[in-house]
Amino acid sequence: MTYCVGIKVNDGLVFASDSRTNAGVDLVSTFRKMFVFDRPGDRMFALLTTGNLSVTQSVVSILSQQFESGGGMHDLMAAGSMFDAACIVGNVMREVQDRDGPAIRTAGVDSNALVIFGGQVRGDRARLYQIYTPGNFVEATAETPYFQNGEVKYGKPVLDRVIGPETSLMDAAKCALISIDSTMRSNMTVGPPIDMLLYRTDALAIGHRASLEADDPYFSALSEKWSESLNRAFLSVEDPDWPI
Amino acid sequence: MTYCVGIKVNDGLVFASDSRTNAGVDLVSTFRKMFVFDRPGDRMFALLTTGNLSVTQSVVSILSQQFESGGGMHDLMAAGSMFDAACIVGNVMREVQDRDGPAIRTAGVDSNALVIFGGQVRGDRARLYQIYTPGNFVEATAETPYFQNGEVKYGKPVLDRVIGPETSLMDAAKCALISIDSTMRSNMTVGPPIDMLLYRTDALAIGHRASLEADDPYFSALSEKWSESLNRAFLSVEDPDWPI
């Protein structure tokens, strides 16, 4: 399994993903799921991929080749807006699914894949999308300011309680880390290193990028402090006065 | 969907369940999922049922009939230990699955069902079991002191962080309520009233039983306080000092 989360706040975008890929608990591998394409001052795109790894690697390879060489049908460099860019990623997903999907499914394997895709193109707003297996996509809104993929449920309550459009970029980053920490604690198929990317609205360049190992000082401190604070929060809730 | 949790601590047992039964979001019904059989001073059993409602209702009806009339093959009154009692519940599950399962599955419906079963019989310890569709079961231990069924993931992190054998009975009850509150907040298919049962070790009688509506003063206060405390816990975690 895996866990990825993308958050859109007014201040910018946060992308976070674990690096655990597994086919059963006895075959655990580490693959990065975060990919970035940028031309500072003009555009910045980040992708968080989940699902069939051969599919997502193909999607990223096609985007990457054309981003570097330019001029193809799927060139993110040519996108005039984030919507156009999301269409490009969706089209590549559809192309890979058309090419490999039937054979993958004939082999009894799931070809589904998902991409959280966000960024900003000069002249457009910072935007965040969830792109599905068929290549269609939805955009994050003020009411639904985040997307999660993979093992999403353990880390959802903290996002639901904390994240809104006014949340600061640092708080959104902290919340993403707590969401991942909660998931790792309850599910062994999600694991470090944690890739993080912060993007500040209108920067048109990567903000901060980090890869946090399990023993990263900030991540360990956050994990411990959150656990303590949660236990303190628990104690601060009054006991029921039930007779027993 | 549904959500049930049974917790075993040294002080006793906590049972909690929501009452939402649905077949799609456009057909929502309320059915109780908690059933109790007791003879004060001698034995107390509680069941939390999830899964196919026709199956679980049959299981409870058979247990109930024989508990009241006595003398049948599935008489919980005749159980000499909690292990014997769990065998009886498992046997009834197997009998109902043998009787109805094939026809249910032929109709394309899932016949799976789960029962969290716990209590105490005089002369034995208080014990907690998870009983599966085939009638087999596992017992809660010091390392795994709780069982959840239904929509389990949202409410698992708080259980993982708070519950251990030394947790007091009231804290275990509070934690069960917070676990249910977290689940209701993130998933609309889990809803009130919340049935709660507390059992104190060696009491051999029901401790406290409550059915909490959404507007129950304690449950509302707990929900609000937990939300506040969680946000305060969030703020107490230091921001990363990432340059951005």
Boltz contact constraints between the chains, C-beta under 6 A:
constraints:
  - contact:
      token1: [A, 153]
      token2: [B, 153]
      max_distance: 6.0
  - contact:
      token1: [A, 153]
      token2: [B, 154]
      max_distance: 6.0
  - contact:
      token1: [A, 154]
      token2: [B, 153]
      max_distance: 6.0
  - contact:
      token1: [A, 154]
      token2: [B, 157]
      max_distance: 6.0
  - contact:
      token1: [A, 156]
      token2: [B, 186]
      max_distance: 6.0
  - contact:
      token1: [A, 157]
      token2: [B, 154]
      max_distance: 6.0
  - contact:
      token1: [A, 157]
      token2: [B, 182]
      max_distance: 6.0
  - contact:
      token1: [A, 157]
      token2: [B, 186]
      max_distance: 6.0
  - contact:
      token1: [A, 160]
      token2: [B, 186]
      max_distance: 6.0
  - contact:
      token1: [A, 161]
      token2: [B, 227]
      max_distance: 6.0
  - contact:
      token1: [A, 161]
      token2: [B, 230]
      max_distance: 6.0
  - contact:
      token1: [A, 162]
      token2: [B, 234]
      max_distance: 6.0
  - contact:
      token1: [A, 170]
      token2: [B, 239]
      max_distance: 6.0
  - contact:
      token1: [A, 182]
      token2: [B, 157]
      max_distance: 6.0
  - contact:
      token1: [A, 185]
      token2: [B, 160]
      max_distance: 6.0
  - contact:
      token1: [A, 186]
      token2: [B, 156]
      max_distance: 6.0
  - contact:
      token1: [A, 186]
      token2: [B, 157]
      max_distance: 6.0
  - contact:
      token1: [A, 186]
      token2: [B, 160]
      max_distance: 6.0
  - contact:
      token1: [A, 198]
      token2: [B, 244]
      max_distance: 6.0
  - contact:
      token1: [A, 200]
      token2: [B, 244]
      max_distance: 6.0
  - contact:
      token1: [A, 207]
      token2: [B, 244]
      max_distance: 6.0
  - contact:
      token1: [A, 208]
      token2: [B, 242]
      max_distance: 6.0
  - contact:
      token1: [A, 208]
      token2: [B, 244]
      max_distance: 6.0
  - contact:
      token1: [A, 218]
      token2: [B, 240]
      max_distance: 6.0
  - contact:
      token1: [A, 222]
      token2: [B, 237]
      max_distance: 6.0
  - contact:
      token1: [A, 225]
      token2: [B, 237]
      max_distance: 6.0
  - contact:
      token1: [A, 226]
      token2: [B, 237]
      max_distance: 6.0
  - contact:
      token1: [A, 227]
      token2: [B, 161]
      max_distance: 6.0
  - contact:
      token1: [A, 229]
      token2: [B, 233]
      max_distance: 6.0
  - contact:
      token1: [A, 229]
      token2: [B, 236]
      max_distance: 6.0
  - contact:
      token1: [A, 230]
      token2: [B, 161]
      max_distance: 6.0
  - contact:
      token1: [A, 230]
      token2: [B, 233]
      max_distance: 6.0
  - contact:
      token1: [A, 233]
      token2: [B, 229]
      max_distance: 6.0
  - contact:
      token1: [A, 233]
      token2: [B, 230]
      max_distance: 6.0
  - contact:
      token1: [A, 233]
      token2: [B, 233]
      max_distance: 6.0
  - contact:
      token1: [A, 234]
      token2: [B, 162]
      max_distance: 6.0
  - contact:
      token1: [A, 236]
      token2: [B, 229]
      max_distance: 6.0
  - contact:
      token1: [A, 237]
      token2: [B, 222]
      max_distance: 6.0
  - contact:
      token1: [A, 237]
      token2: [B, 225]
      max_distance: 6.0
  - contact:
      token1: [A, 237]
      token2: [B, 226]
      max_distance: 6.0
  - contact:
      token1: [A, 239]
      token2: [B, 170]
      max_distance: 6.0
  - contact:
      token1: [A, 240]
      token2: [B, 218]
      max_distance: 6.0
  - contact:
      token1: [A, 242]
      token2: [B, 208]
      max_distance: 6.0
  - contact:
      token1: [A, 244]
      token2: [B, 198]
      max_distance: 6.0
  - contact:
      token1: [A, 244]
      token2: [B, 200]
      max_distance: 6.0
  - contact:
      token1: [A, 244]
      token2: [B, 207]
      max_distance: 6.0
  - contact:
      token1: [A, 244]
      token2: [B, 208]
      max_distance: 6.0
